[in-house]
Amino acid sequence: MSKILTTLAWFAAFIFFAPVLWMVMTSFKQEAEAASSPPTFFFEPTLDQYRAIFSSEAGSHFLNSFIATTVSTLLVLVLAIPAAYALSIRPVKRTQDALFFFISTKMLPIVAVIMPIYVIAGNIRMLDNLALLIILYTAMNLPIAIWMMRSFFLEVPGEVLEAASVDGAPLLMTMRRVLIPMVAPGIAATALICVIFAWNEFFFALNLTAAEAATVPIYLMSTMTSEGLFLAQLSAASVLASLPVVIAGWIAQKQLVRGLSMGAVK
């Protein structure tokens, strides 16, 4: 029975991985081979599509995404960690109301607020500005980060904090030397979630940027032109766009697994 379940699990994994594998294979084809019907399984690999991407203006899009994602994630962590500490270790009477307020900001569809954001950004001359994306990405990820970090802080034994208090450790020292190391896997998991959401965000970038602050999703959309859909080039661009998140997840995989298990419901 266990062998059957293992086989089914591998088959399901292959089904989910097959589109990614096909995308990678297509990125090494010529456009004629990528658009052929029936599909071409045997072909001579080429790097022409990657050369075309590197010779284009894709570098600025990747740089914009990298800056917006990195800075917004750091800001989210700086704001979410003390907020989650206050809502978990030092709760007050209105803690539940505050938690509901944070999560309620995710209930409003983005399309419902894009018009006022566009008008405000235009009035303060921040359209097509990377700083605007950083602010929006921070606001977009902050509620989720607070909820995640709160669940991790709730896992910290109260005896540890009591021991630090008895030893006379001030709050900042307790945070830096006791709490942060203990919830480091949770911080890694939260940071990775924020990186994924910010790197893949499309709607704000589409409506609020043009040429100066355009991000990777905008570049991917630009490969679909009126001349036709260039499947091989789109696949190559998608592979390159996926690599930063995949590499970040691979680097943080040990901390990520521990972090996700830390936040489990008791």
CORMO-V524648 format. One record per residue. N is the residue number from 0. RES is the residue in one small letter. SS is DSSP state (~ for helix, > for strand, _ for the rest). PSI is psi in whole degrees, 0 to 359 (* if undefined). Layout:
((N,RES,SS,PSI) (N,RES,SS,PSI))
This chain:
((0,m,_,320) (1,s,~,324) (2,k,~,323) (3,i,~,316) (4,l,~,321) (5,t,~,317) (6,t,~,317) (7,l,~,323) (8,a,~,317) (9,w,~,322) (10,f,~,317) (11,a,~,320) (12,a,~,320) (13,f,~,321) (14,i,~,317) (15,f,~,328) (16,f,~,341) (17,a,~,316) (18,p,~,324) (19,v,~,317) (20,l,~,318) (21,w,~,322) (22,m,~,316) (23,v,~,317) (24,m,~,318) (25,t,~,329) (26,s,~,342) (27,f,_,12) (28,k,_,165) (29,q,_,161) (30,e,~,322) (31,a,~,320) (32,e,~,324) (33,a,~,328) (34,a,_,5) (35,s,_,151) (36,s,_,118) (37,p,_,165) (38,p,_,150) (39,t,_,118) (40,f,_,332) (41,f,_,120) (42,f,_,167) (43,e,_,114) (44,p,_,145) (45,t,_,152) (46,l,_,16) (47,d,~,321) (48,q,~,321) (49,y,~,323) (50,r,~,320) (51,a,~,323) (52,i,~,314) (53,f,~,335) (54,s,_,354) (55,s,_,194) (56,e,_,24) (57,a,~,333) (58,g,~,319) (59,s,~,324) (60,h,~,317) (61,f,~,321) (62,l,~,317) (63,n,~,316) (64,s,~,319) (65,f,~,314) (66,i,~,311) (67,a,~,318) (68,t,~,313) (69,t,~,310) (70,v,~,316) (71,s,~,323) (72,t,~,317) (73,l,~,318) (74,l,~,319) (75,v,~,315) (76,l,~,318) (77,v,~,323) (78,l,~,324) (79,a,~,325) (80,i,~,307) (81,p,~,325) (82,a,~,316) (83,a,~,324) (84,y,~,314) (85,a,~,325) (86,l,~,349) (87,s,~,306) (88,i,_,324) (89,r,_,62) (90,p,_,153) (91,v,_,187) (92,k,_,321) (93,r,_,26) (94,t,~,314) (95,q,~,323) (96,d,~,319) (97,a,~,318) (98,l,~,318) (99,f,~,322) (100,f,~,317) (101,f,~,312) (102,i,~,334) (103,s,~,336) (104,t,_,342) (105,k,_,353) (106,m,_,339) (107,l,_,125) (108,p,_,142) (109,i,~,325) (110,v,~,337) (111,a,~,341) (112,v,_,358) (113,i,~,326) (114,m,~,308) (115,p,~,324) (116,i,~,319) (117,y,~,317) (118,v,~,315) (119,i,~,315) (120,a,~,323) (121,g,~,321) (122,n,~,328) (123,i,_,12) (124,r,_,48) (125,m,_,11) (126,l,_,145) (127,d,_,43) (128,n,_,132) (129,l,~,329) (130,a,~,325) (131,l,~,317) (132,l,~,321) (133,i,~,316) (134,i,~,315) (135,l,~,319) (136,y,~,323) (137,t,~,313) (138,a,~,327) (139,m,~,321) (140,n,~,343) (141,l,~,315) (142,p,~,317) (143,i,~,318) (144,a,~,320) (145,i,~,315) (146,w,~,319) (147,m,~,312) (148,m,~,327) (149,r,~,318) (150,s,~,327) (151,f,~,320) (152,f,~,328) (153,l,_,340) (154,e,_,348) (155,v,_,127) (156,p,_,136) (157,g,~,333) (158,e,~,327) (159,v,~,316) (160,l,~,322) (161,e,~,320) (162,a,~,319) (163,a,~,322) (164,s,~,319) (165,v,~,323) (166,d,_,355) (167,g,_,19) (168,a,_,129) (169,p,_,172) (170,l,~,312) (171,l,~,321) (172,m,~,321) (173,t,~,319) (174,m,~,315) (175,r,~,321) (176,r,~,343) (177,v,~,300) (178,l,~,311) (179,i,~,313) (180,p,~,326) (181,m,~,327) (182,v,_,15) (183,a,~,318) (184,p,~,323) (185,g,~,323) (186,i,~,319) (187,a,~,317) (188,a,~,317) (189,t,~,316) (190,a,~,320) (191,l,~,320) (192,i,~,317) (193,c,~,320) (194,v,~,316) (195,i,~,313) (196,f,~,317) (197,a,~,318) (198,w,~,324) (199,n,~,356) (200,e,_,134) (201,f,_,321) (202,f,~,311) (203,f,~,315) (204,a,~,323) (205,l,~,318) (206,n,~,341) (207,l,~,358) (208,t,_,163) (209,a,_,278) (210,a,_,321) (211,e,_,322) (212,a,_,16) (213,a,_,143) (214,t,_,184) (215,v,~,314) (216,p,~,327) (217,i,~,321) (218,y,~,319) (219,l,~,321) (220,m,~,328) (221,s,~,342) (222,t,_,346) (223,m,>,95) (224,t,>,175) (225,s,_,343) (226,e,_,346) (227,g,>,176) (228,l,>,114) (229,f,_,93) (230,l,~,318) (231,a,~,315) (232,q,~,320) (233,l,~,320) (234,s,~,318) (235,a,~,317) (236,a,~,323) (237,s,~,322) (238,v,~,313) (239,l,~,323) (240,a,~,332) (241,s,~,336) (242,l,~,314) (243,p,~,318) (244,v,~,320) (245,v,~,316) (246,i,~,317) (247,a,~,317) (248,g,~,323) (249,w,~,320) (250,i,~,321) (251,a,_,18) (252,q,~,321) (253,k,~,313) (254,q,~,327) (255,l,~,315) (256,v,~,316) (257,r,~,320) (258,g,~,317) (259,l,~,326) (260,s,~,331) (261,m,~,322) (262,g,_,9) (263,a,_,150) (264,v,_,132) (265,k,_,*))
